[in-house]
């Protein structure tokens, strides 16, 4: 039995001012066959990581392809995408004959000329491997579950958790179902329900927690193989944006249709009740500083690099400065130039520094201050569940009672290492500001005495009615009051 695995992945914010070219992939994940580390999966590479671990034990041959992934940003350069895609497809062709494919993709990648990158990859892969080869795909739930993907693949599984701490678990599910299909033990059929809605669905909050727990209990019983809740990625202006429910049953399309419809209707009924409360910047900072225990985690989802934002907005930091905050830490702030200047100055130096506020109007004004360089470290990482995420070079600076972690590799706040790498213990600070939507909860939730979400003036508005869509299919909630949800596959 022969399986092939590869990854091409990023999450594309089509409104972002940051174009995505080949160097963005080189900075995050750019691995040729056989180069993937053994210690942990990287961005979207869990299918290959799991298959490598299981190949000998389960008696199949794994042919490894290239793995490419970039941090979320703007639309991908067309030539760079086609170069990566064609490299993987040639590796696939050279590996023939194949019994199965394990593709680690994201699901919200857009390149110039390609609204549906993942659909393009899967469709071209199908043309190479033929109809008998089983194509299995792992996707992020913040994806666009297009009809082309569902029609071209045999099995698609999304992570269930948000924060995405279950990427390896879902890759194990994918491998199990792909192998079961190849061996003739199961016959997967898929059904897709379009909920016609845009939303955010953290599984750390009670309503989604209960929904996902019930879905997990359904799998493996009564002929149901898998259920995926597609949250959608709101910051992409593509036709098939929106929340959907994908059900895979064993040979019974009617059963898959019925469950997809049932769960889809329930998902629709949850509209407007799945997001946390958001405070203004002033109210959020004031509440955090007045709280009588520590640490208070203050989340800034609007400047989340994980959604394609620059992560250099200074609004919350400026509010902390104006309030005379003490025992506050902010991170990450993406500013490679400021990081370089801190390294040039050296540990302990006191220097005038302009930092943040660089990319555009939604970044706010840069901060000008005399700062002390309190921490420096090269080639830093932070953990996110079973994965490791690069931060690049990091510098910690102090101005008054506030410490800021500057990073050269743009990413969101995920693990405590973000602060610990440069000598900051977040458990001892009164206020810890994290630029992240909800992934921070995996590491920071357990240490938090209180979590506050704020709506800053950074680019990722939580009010989706403010996003200037022109190409998405309408009607869709909350842009439209009346919608027409229903089964579409």
N, C-alpha and C positions, 0 to 999 in steps of 0.2 A: 504494500500500500504506500502510495507516494503523495505527500502533501507539500504545498508551497505556501510560504507566508511572507508578507511584505507590508510596509506602511508608507502612506503619503498623507500628511495630515496638517491642517491648521484650521482655526476658526476665524472666518473672515467677516469683519465689520465693514460693510460696503460704504459706510459713512465716515470711516476713519481717514485722517489725513496722512497716515503712515502706510505707504505702499509696501507690499511684501515681495521681496526678490530672493534670489538664491542665497544671498548672504544671511538672511534671516533663518533659513534652514540650517546653514552651516553653523550658526551660533547655538542652535538648540539640539537638534538630532540630525546627523548626517552620517549614516552608517552603511557601509557596503557589506555584501554577504560575508557572514562569519565574524563581523566586528561588534555585534551587539554584546554588551557586558552581561556577565552571568549573575550579577548581584541583584538587579531589580529591573523591571520594565522602565522604559522611557515613555515620552508622550505617545500614546496610542499604539505602543508596540507590545501590549500584553499578549495578544494571540501568538506571536512568534516566541515570546518568552516562555509561555506555558507549554507550547508545542515542543520546544527544545527540551524542556524538562521531562516531558512525558513520552517522547518518541521511543526511546529504548524500552521503557517499561511497558508501553502498550503495543509495541511491535510494528511501528510504521517508520518510514523514511521521511525526514523533513528536509526540504530544500529551502534554504534561506535566501530571500531577496533583500534588496536595499530597504533601508528605513529612513524616511525623511519627515521631519516635523519642525514647524516654526511656531513661535509665540503668536497669539492672536493679534491681528492688525488689519490693514486694509487689503484691497483686492490684489490677488497674486499675479505677478508678471506672467503673461501668457507663454512666452518662450521658455521660461524657467519651469513652469508647470509641465509643459509638454516634454521637456527634456527629462524630468524626473519620471513622469508617467511612462515614457517610451523605454527608459532604462529598465523599469520594473517589468513591463510587458515583454521585453526581449528576454529577460531572465526567466520569465514564466514560459515563454515559447521554448527556450532551450531546455527547460526541465521536463517537457512532455515525454511520455504520457503522464497525466496527473489524475489522481482520484479525488482530490479535494484542494480547495483554496481556503486559507485563513487570512483575511484582510483586516488589518488594524487601521481604520480610517477615523476621521472625526465626524463628518456629516454636515458641517457648515462651511466647507471650503468653497470659495468662489474665485475663479481666475478670469481675466479678461477674455471674453468669448465663451465662457463656460459658467453658466449659473449653477449647474449641478455637476461639480467635479467628481464626486463619488459615484454618481450615476454613470458618468462617462467612463470612469475606471472599470466599474463592474460590467458595464455593457461590452467594453472592448475585451475584458478578460473572458467573458462568456464566449465571444467569437473565437478566441484562441483555444480554450480548453474543451469546448463542445458541451452538449447538453447533458451528458452523463456525469461529468465532473460536478461535485457538490461544492457550491460556493457559499462560504460562511463569512459573515461580516460583523465586526464589533464596532458600534458607533457610540458617541457621546449623546446623551438625551437632548442636549442643546443642539439639535441638528434639524435639517429639513428632510423629512422622511418622504422622498419623492416616489411617485409611481414607477419611474424608470428603475429605481433601485429594487423595489419590491418585485417587479416583473423579471429582473435579470438575475437576482440572487435566489438561493434556496432557503437560507437561514440568516436572519438579521437579529442581533441582540444589542440592546442599549444598556448602559449602566443603569442601575436602579436608584443609586444614592446620589444626593446632592447636598453635601460635598461628595465628589466622586471617589469614594474610598473602596469601591468594590470592583475596580477594573480587572483585577486578576480573577476574582470570583466569576465574573461574567465571561471572561475569556475561557475559563474552565468549562462553563456551560456551553459555550460555542463549540469548543473542541469535542465535548461529549456528544453533542447533537450531530455534528458533522461526521464523526466516526460512526455513530449509530445509523446514520443515513447511508453511508458507504457500505456498511455491513448488512444492510437490509433489515435492520431491527425496527426502524421507524420510517415514516413517510411524511415529512413535514409539509403542511400547507399553511399559507399565511393569509390573514385578513387585516384590513386597514380601515380604521374609522377616523374621519376627519372632524375634529371638534370645533373647527373654525374659531380659534381663539389664540390670543397672544398673552402670555403670562409668565410668572416666575413661581417655581414650586419647590422651595427648600424642604428636604425631607427631615430636617431638624425641627420643624414645626409640627404640631399634633395632627392636623388634618391630612397632610401628605404622608406623615409617618404611618398613620393607620391605613391609608390607601395602599401604600407600597407593601406594608406587612401582609395585608390580605392577598395582594397579588402574588407575593412570594409563596404564600401557602397554597395557592391554586396550582402552581407549576408542579408537574410530575404526578398529577392526579387527574382522573377522569379524562384522559387523553389530551390534556393541555401540556404542551412542551415548554412554552415560553410566553411571557407577556412583557411588552416594553411600553413604558409611558414616554412619549416624545414630548418634551417640554417646549421645544422650538428655540431658535436663537433670534431674539427680537431685533438685533441690530444689523440685519441684512435685508436689502430691498430686492427680494427674489420672489417669483410667482408662488411657489409652494410653501412659503413660510406659514407656520401655525402648529398648534398642538394636535397630536394624533395618538391613537392607541393601536399598537400592532400586536396581534395574537397569532401564535403558531400552534396548530393542533396536529395530532398524529392521524393524518389521512382523512379527516372529517371536516370539510370546508364549512358545512352548516354549523357545526359546533363552534368553529373559530369565528364565524360571522356573528353568531348569537352572543358570544362572550365579548367580542370587540364592541358590539353595539351597547351591551349592558354597561361595560366599563367606560365607554365613551360618553354615554349619557350621564353617568355619575361624575365624570371629570368635568363635563360642561356645567353641572349643577354646583361645582365648587368655585366658579368664577368669582373673583374679587375677594376670596377668603383665604388665599394661600400665601400671601406675602406678609412680612412683618410690618409693624408701624414704622414710619419714617419721620424723623424730626428735622427741623431746619438746622443749619450749622450752628447758629447762635444758641438755640435751645438745646441741641445735642451736647455741645461743649459745656454749657452751664450745668446741665443735669449731671454730666460725667464728673465735673470738678466738685459738685456738691455731694456726691455719693460718699457714704461713710465707710466704704470698704474698698479693697483693691485686689486685682486690677479691674477697671472698667474698660471693656473693649468697645471702641468707637469705630464702626465700619463705614467706609466710604465706597459704596458700590458704583457710584457714577464715575469713579476714576480707576476702575478695575482693568488692569492690563489683560486679564483673562477674558475680557469682552472686547478688546481692541482699543481701549483707551490708552493714552500715552503714559499715565501714571506719574504725571509731573504737576498736577494741580496743587496750588498752594493755599486754597481758601481756608481749609480747616486749620492748617498750620498757622496762618496769619491770625485766625481767631484765637488760637491758643496763646500766641504772642501777645495780642492785645489784652487778653484776660490775665496776663502774668502767670500763666500756668507753671506749676512746679511738679516735678516727678512725672513728666509726660514723655512718651516715646512715639515716634511717627515712622511708619515704613510700609512698603518701600517707596522711595521717591527716585524715579528714574532720571539720572543726569550723568551720563558718562563723562562729560567735560568736568563737572564738579568733582567726580571721583578721581579723575586724573590729577586735578589740582591738589586734592588732599594728599594723594600719594607723593606728589612732588614736594609738598610742604613737610610731610613727615608726622609721625605720631607725636602728639603733645603740642604741636604748633598752634599758634593763634594767628588766624589769617582773615583778611576781608574776603568774603565769598559771595558771589551771586549764584543762586541755585534755584532750580525749579522754574515753572512758568515759561517753557521754551517753545513748545510745539505749535501752539495756536491760541486763539482767544479763549477757548474753553480750558486752557491750562492755568488761567489766572496770571497775575503779575509775578515776576521773579522776586525772591526774597534777597535783600541785600543786608548782610550782617557780618560782624566780626565773630567768628566761630572758633571753637577749640576742636582740633581733630583728636577724637578720643578712641578711635578704633580703625584698624586697617587690616584687610585680609584679601588675598588673591583667590580666584577660582572657587568661590563659595557655592554651597548647595543648601537647599532646604528640602525637607521631606514632605511628601503628600501621600498619605496612606502607604502603599507598598512601593511608591515611585520616588525618584530623586529628581529635583528640578534645579537647574543652574540659575544662579544669581549673578554670575560674572564676578568682577571685583567689587568689593563693598567698602564703604567708608562710613564711620559714625562721626557725627559732629554734634557739638553742644552749643546752644545759645540760651543763656539764662538757665531756666529749669527744664528745658526741652531738648531732647536728643532726637536726631533724625538719621535714619539709615538710608544712605545714597547707594544706588546700585548701577552697574554698567550694563547688565543684562536684563532687559525689561521683562518683568513678570509680576504676578500679584503676590500678596501675602498668603502663604500656605502653612509653613511650619515655624515652630519657635526658633529654629536655627537662624531665621532671618535676622533676629536681634542678637541671639547668643553668639553668632559668628564674630561679632564685633564688640563683645563684652557687655551687652545689655541683657539683664535678666527681666523679662517682661512680667514675671510674677510679682516683682517688687515695685513696679511703677503704678501710680494712681490711675493714669489714663494711657492706654495703648491704642493708637490710631492705626488701623489696617486698611489698606486699599485692596478691597476684595468684596465680592457680592455675598457669597456664603461658604466658599471652600475653606475660608479661614476657620470655620467652626470645628473642623476635624481636630485641629491642634489647640486653638485658642478657646474654644467653647469649654473644655474641661477645666481651664484655669480661671475663667472669667467669673467674677462675682456679679457682673451685670453686663449685658450686651445692648448697645444702642446703635441703631441704624440711622444714618443721616442722608438727606438728599442735598448734595452739594451742587455747584454750578459746573461740575465736570461734564464730559460729553455724553455719558450713558444715562440718560434720563430714565427714571423708573415709571414715569407716566408715558406709556407708549403712544398716547394720542398726540404727543409733541414731536414724534419722529416723522420726518418728511418723506414717508413712503410714496412712491409713484407706480410701483410695478407689482405689488402684492395683490393676490386675488381678493376681491371684496364680494359680499360683506364679510367682515371679521370683527369679533369683539376684542378690545373695547372701542375700536374705531367706529363700529356700527352697533346699534342696539339689537337689531333683528338679524339673525344669522340662520344658516341652513346646514347644521351638522348632519353627518350621515356616513354610511359605509361607502367607500370608494374603491375597494378591491376585495 
